[in-house]
């Protein structure tokens, strides 16, 4: 048969389908003892763009990553969007790919002849030795710009980890990046800080690398607020290059 690829325009509207995803699709392999699967892909877009109001701007990847049986990916560039979709199509379980509409206008090269990758795995987007910044989706290119700026202005060398997949989570790449980056880590995402997936990553880093950390893990996200439509007010909330640079500078000084 054909593989269903469902497109839901706004992540904010995905809640209408949560019963089918959370109670049915994610459970079918378990309750059938592996005899039945739900091989489907759901594409959604999320995030803050100028003029997007409170019902069209939420970042809710942590809610989905909390559900066993659902795989969750957030591409940060065109090539990953293509490759991760192909990997999702080949996976036997439900996969939700969360795209950022803020990245839709970006023009990145795509290798259409590259071999199809296995679903999962983070990517070291930038090598660095002074501290590690862990991020995903829309904030990845923002973090990369901040890393280049602080290297040029202050000589601080930042390792950038693009998680790509929250479930399955590539823990080993995270741990190795933090260990090789002076035991200092910042997690950046566009979701609210409270309950954001950065809290889970911070907990795992602190649990596994407690003795090797040189400072507490920093989480940088959106304050616990509804998202205004005004671009000026949005800018005050979103983790941007100046906010990330300042967080890096402060952590490096510890």
Backbone torsions as a table, in degrees:
resi	resn	phi	psi	omega
1	UNK	NA	177.4	-179.8
2	UNK	-87.6	153.4	179.7
3	UNK	-92.5	119.3	-179.2
4	UNK	-72.7	129.8	171.9
5	UNK	-119.8	109.7	-176.0
6	UNK	-96.7	133.2	177.3
7	UNK	-113.3	118.3	175.3
8	UNK	-112.8	117.3	-166.1
9	UNK	-58.3	-44.4	-175.4
10	UNK	-119.8	132.2	174.5
11	UNK	-55.5	-35.1	-178.2
12	UNK	-58.3	-26.5	-177.9
13	UNK	-91.9	-2.3	-178.1
14	UNK	-65.3	-22.7	-178.5
15	UNK	-60.3	-26.2	178.7
16	UNK	-62.9	-27.3	-177.0
17	UNK	-105.8	10.3	-174.9
18	UNK	-65.0	-32.6	179.2
19	UNK	-61.7	-44.8	-179.8
20	UNK	-66.2	-36.5	-177.8
21	UNK	-79.1	-47.6	-172.1
22	UNK	-82.1	-42.5	-176.1
23	UNK	-90.6	-21.3	-176.3
24	UNK	-112.0	-69.4	-172.3
25	UNK	-59.3	-43.2	-176.9
26	UNK	-72.6	-19.3	-174.4
27	UNK	-97.9	-18.1	-166.1
28	UNK	-63.3	-36.9	178.4
29	UNK	-63.7	-42.6	-177.1
30	UNK	-67.5	-48.9	-173.6
31	UNK	-75.0	-14.5	177.0
32	UNK	-101.1	8.0	-178.9
33	UNK	56.9	38.9	176.1
34	UNK	81.5	1.9	-177.9
35	UNK	-79.3	-24.8	-177.6
36	UNK	-130.4	140.5	175.1
37	UNK	-126.5	171.5	177.8
38	UNK	-122.8	77.2	-176.0
39	UNK	-76.9	86.6	-178.6
40	UNK	-137.0	155.1	177.5
41	UNK	-122.3	133.6	175.7
42	UNK	-118.1	122.8	174.7
43	UNK	-101.9	129.8	174.8
44	UNK	-136.5	162.8	173.5
45	UNK	-121.8	149.8	-179.3
46	UNK	-149.8	175.2	171.9
47	UNK	109.2	173.7	-174.1
48	UNK	-93.9	128.7	171.6
49	UNK	-134.4	157.0	-178.5
50	UNK	-54.7	126.4	178.7
51	UNK	90.7	-13.0	178.8
52	UNK	-69.9	133.5	-175.1
53	UNK	-94.6	-173.3	-172.9
54	UNK	-63.4	-25.8	180.0
55	UNK	-91.7	3.5	-177.4
56	UNK	-134.4	26.0	-172.3
57	UNK	-143.8	8.3	-175.3
58	UNK	-79.7	147.4	175.3
59	UNK	-112.6	110.9	-168.7
60	UNK	-125.7	30.8	-179.3
61	UNK	-62.1	-31.2	-177.9
62	UNK	-64.8	-34.0	179.1
63	UNK	-62.7	-42.8	-177.8
64	UNK	-74.6	-38.5	-179.8
65	UNK	-66.2	-17.4	179.3
66	UNK	-74.3	-17.2	-172.0
67	UNK	-93.6	114.1	174.7
68	UNK	-61.2	139.4	178.4
69	UNK	99.3	-11.2	176.5
70	UNK	-112.9	128.6	176.8
71	UNK	-96.6	138.7	-170.4
72	UNK	-130.1	124.0	178.6
73	UNK	-128.7	148.3	178.7
74	UNK	-135.0	96.8	179.5
75	UNK	-70.5	149.4	-179.6
76	UNK	-112.8	-1.0	-179.1
77	UNK	-154.9	170.6	-173.8
78	UNK	-64.8	-42.3	-178.2
79	UNK	-63.4	-43.8	178.6
80	UNK	-65.1	-37.8	178.6
81	UNK	-59.1	-40.5	179.5
82	UNK	-70.8	-49.0	-176.7
83	UNK	-67.0	-41.0	-177.9
84	UNK	-69.4	-32.4	175.7
85	UNK	-66.2	-42.0	178.7
86	UNK	-64.5	-40.4	177.7
87	UNK	-64.7	-38.3	179.6
88	UNK	-65.0	-38.9	-179.3
89	UNK	-63.3	-34.0	-178.5
90	UNK	-83.1	-9.6	-177.2
91	UNK	-80.2	142.3	-176.7
92	UNK	-81.3	-4.0	-175.9
93	UNK	-117.4	168.0	179.6
94	UNK	-65.1	132.7	-179.5
95	UNK	-127.4	133.2	175.5
96	UNK	-113.4	119.6	176.5
97	UNK	-102.4	120.8	-176.8
98	UNK	-105.5	110.2	-179.8
99	UNK	-97.5	158.5	176.0
100	UNK	-106.6	120.9	-180.0
101	UNK	-68.9	-18.4	176.1
102	UNK	-66.9	-19.7	-179.8
103	UNK	-96.1	-5.0	-174.7
104	UNK	-62.8	-27.6	-178.4
105	UNK	-86.4	-6.7	179.0
106	UNK	-72.1	146.2	178.7
107	UNK	-115.0	104.8	-179.4
108	UNK	-119.8	151.2	176.5
109	UNK	-69.3	144.5	177.1
110	UNK	-127.3	126.9	177.0
111	UNK	-92.8	97.3	-177.0
112	UNK	-72.6	-14.1	-178.9
113	UNK	-98.1	0.4	-179.9
114	UNK	-65.9	145.4	177.8
115	UNK	-62.9	148.3	179.6
116	UNK	-68.5	127.8	-177.7
117	UNK	-82.2	160.6	172.7
118	UNK	-76.8	140.3	-178.9
119	UNK	-61.9	130.0	179.4
120	UNK	112.9	165.9	175.6
121	UNK	106.7	129.2	174.8
122	UNK	-87.8	174.1	-178.7
123	UNK	-135.3	134.4	171.7
124	UNK	-80.7	103.7	-176.4
125	UNK	-79.7	-23.0	177.9
126	UNK	-154.6	130.0	176.3
127	UNK	-78.3	146.8	178.0
128	UNK	-168.8	160.8	-173.5
129	UNK	-122.0	-12.2	-173.1
130	UNK	-89.2	-35.7	174.6
131	UNK	-166.6	164.7	-178.0
132	UNK	-114.1	138.1	172.1
133	UNK	-116.0	124.6	-177.2
134	UNK	-108.6	130.0	-175.1
135	UNK	-155.2	-177.2	179.2
136	UNK	-164.5	161.6	174.9
137	UNK	59.0	-137.2	-172.4
138	UNK	-57.6	-34.2	-175.2
139	UNK	-77.7	-10.9	-179.6
140	UNK	-60.4	-53.0	178.2
141	UNK	-63.3	-28.9	177.3
142	UNK	-67.4	-44.6	178.2
143	UNK	-63.2	-39.6	179.2
144	UNK	-63.0	-39.7	176.8
145	UNK	-65.3	-41.0	178.3
146	UNK	-63.8	-39.1	179.9
147	UNK	-63.9	-41.0	178.7
148	UNK	-68.2	-38.6	-179.2
149	UNK	-65.4	-45.4	-176.3
150	UNK	-74.3	-25.3	173.5
151	UNK	-67.8	-43.8	-178.3
152	UNK	-68.9	-37.4	-173.3
153	UNK	-92.0	-32.0	-174.4
154	UNK	-126.4	-4.2	178.9
155	UNK	73.7	13.9	-179.8
156	UNK	-84.7	125.7	-173.8
157	UNK	-100.2	111.6	-170.9
158	UNK	-107.1	130.1	170.3
159	UNK	-87.1	130.5	180.0
160	UNK	-114.7	122.6	178.0
161	UNK	-106.7	119.6	174.0
162	UNK	-96.2	107.3	-173.7
163	UNK	-63.6	-38.4	-179.2
164	UNK	67.2	-55.3	179.9
165	UNK	-118.1	128.0	173.9
166	UNK	-89.7	-28.6	174.4
167	UNK	-144.2	110.2	5.9
168	UNK	-74.5	145.2	-178.2
169	UNK	-96.0	128.7	-179.2
170	UNK	-84.7	79.4	-177.0
171	UNK	-62.0	-41.2	-172.5
172	UNK	-63.8	-38.0	177.0
173	UNK	-64.2	-39.1	177.2
174	UNK	-61.9	-50.9	-176.2
175	UNK	-62.8	-43.0	-179.5
176	UNK	-65.2	-38.2	179.4
177	UNK	-64.3	-42.6	-179.6
178	UNK	-67.9	-43.5	-179.5
179	UNK	-62.7	-39.1	-177.7
180	UNK	-84.8	0.2	-179.1
181	UNK	-119.0	43.6	171.2
182	UNK	69.6	19.2	176.2
183	UNK	65.7	30.8	179.2
184	UNK	-129.0	137.4	-175.0
185	UNK	-144.2	142.4	171.9
186	UNK	-125.3	139.1	176.0
187	UNK	-115.1	127.0	-176.3
188	UNK	-121.7	127.9	173.4
189	UNK	-150.4	164.1	-177.3
190	UNK	-91.3	-7.2	177.0
191	UNK	-74.8	165.8	175.1
192	UNK	-57.4	147.7	-179.1
193	UNK	-64.6	-48.3	-178.1
194	UNK	-67.9	121.1	179.7
195	UNK	76.6	3.0	176.9
196	UNK	-68.4	160.7	-177.2
197	UNK	-66.3	-18.1	175.1
198	UNK	-59.5	-30.3	178.6
199	UNK	-65.1	-39.1	178.1
200	UNK	-65.9	-43.4	179.2
201	UNK	-64.3	-43.6	178.8
202	UNK	-59.2	-43.0	-179.9
203	UNK	-62.9	-41.6	-178.7
204	UNK	-69.3	-40.0	176.8
205	UNK	-62.2	-46.6	-177.8
206	UNK	-64.7	-36.0	-180.0
207	UNK	-71.4	-44.7	-175.9
208	UNK	-80.6	-36.7	-170.7
209	UNK	-115.6	25.2	-173.6
210	UNK	-51.6	-46.2	-175.9
211	UNK	-72.7	-17.5	-176.4
212	UNK	-100.7	-8.2	-179.9
213	UNK	-75.1	135.8	177.8
214	UNK	-94.1	-10.7	-179.0
215	UNK	-162.2	160.0	176.0
216	UNK	-61.2	148.1	176.2
217	UNK	-68.6	135.1	-179.9
218	UNK	-101.2	135.7	174.0
219	UNK	-112.8	127.9	179.9
220	UNK	-122.9	115.6	-179.8
221	UNK	-149.5	-162.1	178.3
222	UNK	-83.3	135.5	174.4
223	UNK	-57.1	159.4	-177.4
224	UNK	-71.1	85.5	-173.9
225	UNK	-147.5	153.3	167.4
226	UNK	-70.5	155.0	-176.1
227	UNK	-92.6	121.8	179.0
228	UNK	-76.6	160.5	177.4
229	UNK	-79.1	-25.3	-177.0
230	UNK	-66.3	122.9	177.3
231	UNK	-58.6	-33.6	179.4
232	UNK	-65.6	-44.2	179.0
233	UNK	-70.7	-35.2	176.5
234	UNK	-60.1	-42.7	-177.5
235	UNK	-59.8	-31.4	179.7
236	UNK	-69.7	-20.0	-175.6
237	UNK	-100.6	-36.0	-169.3
238	UNK	-74.9	138.7	171.1
239	UNK	-65.7	108.8	-179.8
240	UNK	-113.1	-176.2	-176.1
241	UNK	-57.7	-49.1	179.7
242	UNK	-59.3	-40.7	179.9
243	UNK	-66.2	-40.6	-179.5
244	UNK	-68.7	-42.5	177.9
245	UNK	-59.0	-43.0	-179.8
246	UNK	-64.8	-40.8	178.2
247	UNK	-64.3	-41.3	178.0
248	UNK	-63.2	-45.2	-178.4
249	UNK	-60.7	-43.6	-179.0
250	UNK	-67.3	-42.8	-179.7
251	UNK	-66.7	-39.4	-179.6
252	UNK	-63.5	-29.9	-177.3
253	UNK	-75.8	-15.1	-178.5
254	UNK	-73.6	NA	NA
